[in-house]
C-alpha cells in the first residue's frame, strides 16, 4: 500500500511547507516566493489524495502525474530559496530530501499503475 505511505509523507511534507511559508513571511519578510512554494508544496498532497478517488485508472495516473509535476516545481523553489539565502543549507537539504523521496515514490506508483493498466 504505497499510496497510504505516500499520503502520509505528503501530508507531513505539506505541513513542513506551511511552516516554511510562515517562517519566510514572519522572519525573512518574503511573500512572493513564500506563496509560490506554499502553492506547489501543498498541492502535492492534495493531488495524491484526490488520485485515490479517481474515476478510472487513467484518472488516478493523471492525478499522480500532476503531483509529480508539483514535486518538480517545489524542488525548484527550494533550490532557489537556498541559492538566494532565504534558507540555510541544512534546512534546504532536509526539505529537498523529503521532496525527492516523495518524487521517487510517485514515479514508482505511476509506473506500477501503468503496468497494471496494460494487463
N, C-alpha and C positions, 0 to 999 in steps of 0.2 A: 504494500500500500504506500508507494512513494508519494502519491498525491497528498495523503494525510501529513506526511513529513514535510512535504512541500508547502502545504497550507500553514503549518505551524511555523516553519522557518520564515516564510514570507510575512506572517503577522509580526513575528519578533523583529524582523528587519524593518518592516514598516514603522514599528514603534521607535526603533532607533533613529529612523529618518525624521520622525516627528520631533524627537528630542534634539536632533541635529539642527533642524529648522529653527526651533526655539532658541538654541544656542547662537546660531548665526544672526538672528534678528536682535536678541537681547544683548549679546556680548560683542559681536562684531559689527552690529548695525548694518547688516547686509540683508536686503529684502528681495532683490531680483533673483539672484542665484538661489536663495533660500526657497523661494516659491517654485522655481524650476525643479529642484531636487525633491521637494515635497510632493509635487505632482507625479513625477516619474517614479520615485521610490515607493510611494504608497499605491500607485497603480499596478505594480507588480502583483501584489497580493490580491487586489480586487479582481484582476483578470483571472488569476489562478482559481480563486473562489468561484467566480462566475462560470468558469470552464466546467466545474463539477455539475452544473445544471444545464449543460448544452443540450440542444435538441437532437444532436447526432454526433457521431464520432468526428465528422468533419468540423462541426461547430466547436467541439471540445479541443481539437487540434488548433483551430484558428485562434481561439482564446489564449491557448498556451503560447502560440506564436506572438501574439500581442504582448503577453507578459515577458517573453524573451526579448522583444524589441525594447521594452521598458527597462529591462536589466542593462541592456547595452547603453541606453541613454543615461541611466543612473550612474553607471560606471564612468561615463564621460564626465558628468558633473562632479563626481568625487575626485577624479584626476585634476580637473580644473580648479576645484576648491583647494586642493593641496598645492598645486603649482602657483596659485595666486596668494598663498599664505593665509588663507582663511581657516585651513585645517592643518593641524600638526601631522607629521608623517605617521606617527603611531596610530592616531585616530583614523586617518585615511586608510591605512593598511588594514586595520581591523574591519572597517566598513566594506572595503573592497573585497576582503576575504569572504565575508558573508554574501556579498553580491555575486561573486564568482561561483560560490557554492550553489546558490540558487540557480544561477545560469546553467551550471553543469547538470543539475537535476532536471531542469526544464528540457534541456537538449535530449537527455536520456528518455524522459517521459514522452516527448514528441515523437522520437524515433520508435519507441515501443508502440505507441498508439498507431503510428503509420503502418508498422509491421502487422499489427492485429487487424487493421482495416483491409489489408491485402490478402488475408487468409480466407 
